[in-house]
Amino acid sequence: MLLPKYWGKGFGSEIANALVEKAKEDGLKKLTAIIDPNNVASRKILISLGFHSLKVCEIDGLPGEILYKDL
């Protein structure tokens, strides 16, 4: 989670990309991400990295979207 003053500066994309690369280095085969489906910026970042939406559902009483990426 980033403070609003850091939104739109590319930090989210950099962080997400670094995490995907680290997962590959560590030999993981699949990644799962859970986001607020109303957070368009987070969804855009994940989709650009090759994540696919699995489902939109309620998670612990809050709206959620589960996305995955095979590595």
N, C-alpha and C positions, 0 to 999 in steps of 0.2 A: 504494500500500500504506500502510495506517495502522497505527500502533502500537496494540496492544490497549487501552491506556488511553483511546483516542479512539473505540473501537467503540461503536455504539449511541447516538451523540450527533448523528446526522444529517449528519456531515461527508461521508460517502461519497455520499449523495444529492446534497448541494450540489455536490460536485466533479463528479460524473457529469453533472448537469444543466448546469453551467457549460461542460463540454466539449462537450456536444451543442449548446448555443447558439452556442459559438465555431465549431464545425464548420459550422453553418448560415450564420453571418455570413461565413465564408470560402468559401462556395459549394460545399461538399462535397455529394455526392449520396448517399453511403452510409457508414455507420460499421460497423466490425467490432470486437468485443470478444472477448478470450479470457480465460476464468476457470477456476479449479479448480472442477469440477462439484460438489465437496463444500462449497463456500463458499456456503451458502444465502443469506446476507445480500447478497453481491455479485449473485447471480442475481436476487434479489427487486428490487434497485435497478434493474437493467437491464430487467427485464420491466416494471416500473412506468413506465419511460421509453419503452416501445414496442419494445424489442428482441425478436427472435424467435430461438429456438434453431435453429441450422443443423445441428450435429452434436456428439456427444460422442465424443472420440477420444483417442488418446495423442499427445502433442506433446513431442518431445524426451525421450521416456521417462517423461513425467509425465502424469497424467490432465488432460484439458482439455475445455472446452466452448466452442464457437465460436458467438457470437450476432451478429446483424446488425440494422441499422435503416436503412431508406430515409429520406432526409431530404426 
